[in-house]
Amino acid sequence: MDDLLDVSRITRGLITLQKEPTDLRTVLNRAVESSRPLIDSRKHVLEIHIPERPLPVMADIVRLAQVFLNLLNNAAKYTPEGGRIVLTAEAVRDDPPQARVSVRDTGMGIPEAMLPTVFELFTQLERTIDRADGGLGIGLTLVRRLTEMHGGAVSVTSAGPGQGSVFSVTLPLRDDAQMGADFTVDDGAPERQPSQSRRILVVDDNRDSTDSLAMLLRLYGHDVRTAYDGRQSLAIATTYRPDLILLDLGLPGISGFDVAKQMRLLPGLADVAIVALTGYGTDQDRAQSNAAGFNAHFVKPIDLTALRDLLVSFKY
């Protein structure tokens, strides 16, 4: 649903990129960091080939990282356990010069007849038992739209079913001298990040959504942990002692309302800031979360400006 809403907002022109000079390698490293849990859980080998020299681009760091996170997560999902994923980045001295990033996997591959349509909305390969966690055919559409908004292009090749696939993204490459003194090559953190780092726990059973939000918060300079159900979040909070908890309400096993109540009974967490981050947004839902002791209530997908304001407004 988060991806679908993003596609809808892009189509209606409601998303504006906040581009800034940055090093594409920084964006890729952030995407790799966020995709690691899924890749490691499926016992894949990840090879990374990134040049030592900077790859200067103008980009919205968060949105461009979302492109490569989707591609890496897709490679992990559609590759049988113990597979191999190769991330490669290079400068292509065309006219104009470009940066080219490819994600190659040893997964299920794509039939030739489907190659022209894989980036279209709701396009899916045939579902199999070992790929029960596949998506809804939205992620690649989002990849294409965001790449094109950066002035780039995305393509795919595959030798057929069982032969893996290669997704390639090309982006305009800027000359270092054109970037000026603002060119960032160290950590890629946006200038708009809050000045004080917080310990934040993100709790949501949608792993892609959780990991993407965690990546964004780390870009803002925060220390972030993730949990995918209520019991796991309670166990983590006991030792992690977060300053802020972003909590989904519709969790399996224990609802977000019950998690919030139990959080406040844990040692040192009686006054922790707890924010509902959910798909439920009626007045009744907001009244219920307020009665349950939540400090704020946001409907997915959270507006980035509202998120930044949230991070600096609470008295932790």
C-alpha positions in Angstrom: 0.0 0.0 0.0 2.9 2.4 0.8 4.4 1.8 -2.7 0.9 2.1 -4.4 0.3 5.5 -2.6 3.8 6.6 -3.7 3.0 5.8 -7.3 -0.3 7.6 -7.1 1.3 10.7 -5.6 4.0 10.7 -8.3 1.5 10.3 -11.1 -0.5 13.2 -9.7 2.6 15.4 -9.3 2.4 15.5 -5.6 6.0 14.4 -4.9 8.8 16.9 -5.3 12.4 15.7 -5.2 14.7 17.5 -2.9 17.9 17.2 -5.0 21.3 18.0 -3.7 24.9 17.3 -4.7 25.9 13.9 -3.5 28.0 10.9 -4.2 26.1 8.0 -5.7 28.3 5.6 -3.7 26.8 7.0 -0.5 23.2 6.3 -1.8 24.2 2.8 -2.7 25.8 2.1 0.7 22.6 3.2 2.4 20.5 0.9 0.2 22.8 -2.0 1.0 22.6 -1.3 4.7 18.8 -1.4 4.6 18.6 -4.5 2.4 21.1 -6.5 4.4 18.5 -8.1 6.9 16.5 -9.6 4.0 19.6 -10.7 2.0 21.2 -12.3 5.1 17.9 -14.0 6.2 17.8 -15.8 2.8 21.5 -16.8 3.0 22.5 -15.0 -0.2 26.0 -13.9 -1.1 26.2 -10.2 -1.9 29.0 -8.9 -4.0 29.6 -5.2 -4.2 31.7 -3.6 -6.9 31.8 0.2 -6.4 34.7 2.4 -7.7 37.1 4.2 -5.4 36.4 7.5 -7.1 33.2 9.5 -6.3 30.2 9.2 -8.6 28.8 12.8 -8.3 25.1 13.2 -9.0 22.3 15.6 -8.2 19.8 13.5 -6.3 17.1 13.3 -3.6 19.1 10.9 -1.4 16.1 9.3 0.3 14.2 8.7 -2.9 17.1 7.5 -5.0 18.1 5.1 -2.2 14.5 3.8 -2.4 15.2 2.8 -6.0 18.2 0.7 -5.2 16.6 -0.7 -2.0 13.7 -2.0 -4.1 16.0 -3.6 -6.7 18.1 -5.3 -4.0 15.0 -6.5 -2.1 13.5 -7.9 -5.3 16.7 -9.7 -6.1 16.7 -11.2 -2.6 13.0 -12.2 -2.8 13.0 -13.8 -6.2 16.3 -15.7 -5.7 16.2 -19.1 -4.0 18.1 -19.3 -0.7 21.8 -19.4 -1.0 21.8 -17.4 -4.2 24.2 -14.7 -5.4 23.5 -11.0 -5.9 26.0 -8.6 -7.5 25.8 -4.8 -7.2 28.0 -3.0 -9.6 28.4 0.8 -10.1 30.6 2.5 -12.7 31.1 5.7 -14.6 30.3 5.5 -18.3 32.1 8.2 -20.3 29.3 8.8 -22.8 28.3 12.2 -24.0 27.0 13.3 -21.5 28.7 11.1 -19.0 26.6 8.8 -16.9 26.7 6.6 -13.9 25.5 3.1 -14.4 24.4 0.8 -11.6 23.4 -2.9 -12.1 21.8 -5.4 -9.8 22.4 -9.0 -11.0 21.0 -12.1 -9.4 20.9 -15.8 -9.9 17.1 -16.0 -9.3 14.0 -17.2 -11.1 14.6 -15.1 -14.2 12.0 -13.5 -16.4 10.4 -14.9 -19.6 11.3 -13.0 -22.7 7.7 -12.1 -23.4 7.4 -10.3 -20.1 10.6 -8.2 -20.3 8.8 -5.3 -22.0 6.1 -5.1 -19.3 7.9 -5.7 -16.0 7.9 -2.0 -15.1 4.2 -1.6 -15.7 1.9 -1.3 -12.7 0.7 -4.7 -11.2 2.8 -6.8 -13.5 3.6 -10.1 -11.8 5.4 -13.3 -12.7 3.7 -16.6 -12.0 3.5 -17.1 -8.2 5.1 -20.2 -6.8 5.1 -21.8 -3.4 8.7 -20.8 -2.6 8.0 -17.2 -3.6 5.0 -16.7 -1.3 6.4 -13.4 -0.1 6.3 -11.7 -3.6 4.9 -8.3 -4.0 1.9 -6.8 -5.9 3.7 -5.6 -9.0 4.2 -2.1 -7.7 7.8 -1.8 -6.7 9.3 -1.8 -10.2 6.9 0.8 -11.4 8.0 3.0 -8.5 11.7 2.3 -9.4 11.1 3.5 -13.0 9.1 6.6 -12.0 11.7 7.7 -9.4 14.6 7.0 -11.8 13.0 9.1 -14.5 12.4 11.9 -12.1 16.2 11.9 -11.6 16.7 12.2 -15.3 17.7 8.6 -15.6 16.5 5.3 -17.1 16.1 1.7 -15.9 16.2 -1.5 -18.0 16.2 -5.2 -17.4 17.7 -8.3 -19.2 17.2 -12.0 -18.5 18.2 -15.2 -20.3 14.8 -16.7 -19.3 13.2 -18.7 -16.4 15.8 -19.9 -13.9 18.6 -17.9 -15.5 18.5 -14.8 -13.2 18.1 -11.2 -14.2 20.0 -7.9 -14.4 18.4 -4.6 -13.6 20.4 -1.5 -14.8 19.9 2.1 -13.8 21.6 5.0 -15.6 21.8 8.5 -14.1 23.4 11.8 -15.3 26.9 12.0 -14.0 28.1 15.5 -13.0 31.7 16.7 -13.2 33.2 17.2 -9.7 34.1 20.7 -10.6 30.5 21.5 -11.4 29.3 20.3 -8.0 31.1 23.0 -6.1 32.0 23.0 -2.4 28.6 21.5 -1.4 29.4 18.1 -3.0 29.0 15.5 -0.2 31.2 12.4 -0.4 31.3 11.3 3.2 28.0 10.1 4.7 25.4 11.5 2.4 23.3 12.9 5.3 20.9 15.6 4.2 21.5 19.1 5.6 17.9 19.0 6.8 18.6 16.3 9.5 17.8 17.2 13.1 20.8 18.3 15.1 20.3 15.8 18.0 20.5 12.1 17.4 17.7 10.0 19.0 17.3 6.3 19.7 14.2 5.3 17.6 12.4 1.9 17.5 10.3 1.3 14.4 7.6 -1.4 14.8 5.7 -2.7 11.8 4.9 -6.1 10.3 5.5 -4.8 6.8 9.3 -5.4 6.6 9.9 -3.3 3.4 8.1 -0.3 4.9 9.9 -0.7 8.2 13.3 -1.1 6.7 12.8 1.9 4.3 11.7 4.1 7.2 14.6 3.0 9.3 17.0 3.8 6.4 15.5 7.3 6.1 15.8 7.9 9.9 19.5 6.8 9.8 20.0 9.3 7.0 18.8 12.0 9.4 21.5 10.8 11.9 19.5 8.8 14.3 20.2 5.4 15.9 17.4 3.1 14.7 16.3 -0.4 15.6 13.4 -2.3 13.9 10.9 -4.9 15.1 8.3 -6.8 13.0 5.8 -7.8 15.7 4.7 -6.7 19.1 6.6 -9.3 21.2 9.8 -8.6 19.4 9.4 -4.9 20.0 8.9 -5.4 23.7 12.0 -7.5 23.9 14.1 -5.0 22.1 12.8 -2.0 24.0 13.7 -3.6 27.3 17.4 -3.3 26.6 17.5 -0.6 23.9 15.5 2.0 25.9 14.4 4.1 22.8 13.6 7.8 23.0 10.8 7.4 20.4 8.7 4.5 19.2 7.0 4.6 15.8 4.3 1.9 16.2 2.0 0.3 13.8 -1.5 -0.5 15.2 -2.4 -3.6 13.2 0.3 -6.0 14.4 0.1 -9.8 14.4 -0.4 -11.4 17.9 -0.4 -8.2 20.0 -2.1 -5.1 18.7 -0.2 -1.8 18.7 -2.6 -0.5 21.4 -1.6 -3.4 23.7 2.1 -2.9 22.9 1.9 0.7 23.8 0.3 -0.1 27.2 3.0 -2.7 27.9 5.8 -0.4 26.8 4.9 2.1 29.5 5.1 -0.6 32.2 8.7 -1.5 31.2 11.5 0.0 33.4 12.5 3.4 32.2 9.9 3.6 29.5 6.9 5.1 31.4 7.3 8.4 29.6 8.7 7.2 26.2 7.2 9.1 23.2 5.0 6.7 21.3 3.7 7.6 17.9 1.0 5.7 16.0 2.1 5.1 12.3 -0.8 3.3 10.7 -3.2 2.9 7.8 -6.1 3.7 10.1 -6.9 7.4 10.0 -10.5 8.1 10.9 -11.4 10.4 13.8 -12.4 7.3 15.8 -9.0 5.7 15.2 -7.2 8.9 16.3 -9.4 9.2 19.4 -8.7 5.6 20.2 -4.9 6.0 19.9 -5.1 9.2 22.0 -7.0 7.3 24.7 -4.4 4.5 24.6 -1.7 7.0 25.5 -0.1 7.7 22.1 1.6 11.0 21.8 0.7 11.5 18.1 -1.1 9.7 15.3 0.2 9.6 11.6 -1.3 7.9 8.6 0.9 6.0 6.2 2.8 7.1 4.2 4.0 9.7 6.6 4.8 13.1 5.1 8.6 13.7 5.3 8.1 17.3 6.4 5.8 16.1 9.2 8.3 13.5 10.2 11.2 16.0 10.5 9.0 18.3 12.5 8.0 15.4 14.8 11.7 14.5 15.4 12.5 18.0 16.6 9.3 18.8 18.4 9.1 16.1 21.1 10.7 16.7 24.5 12.4 13.4 25.0 
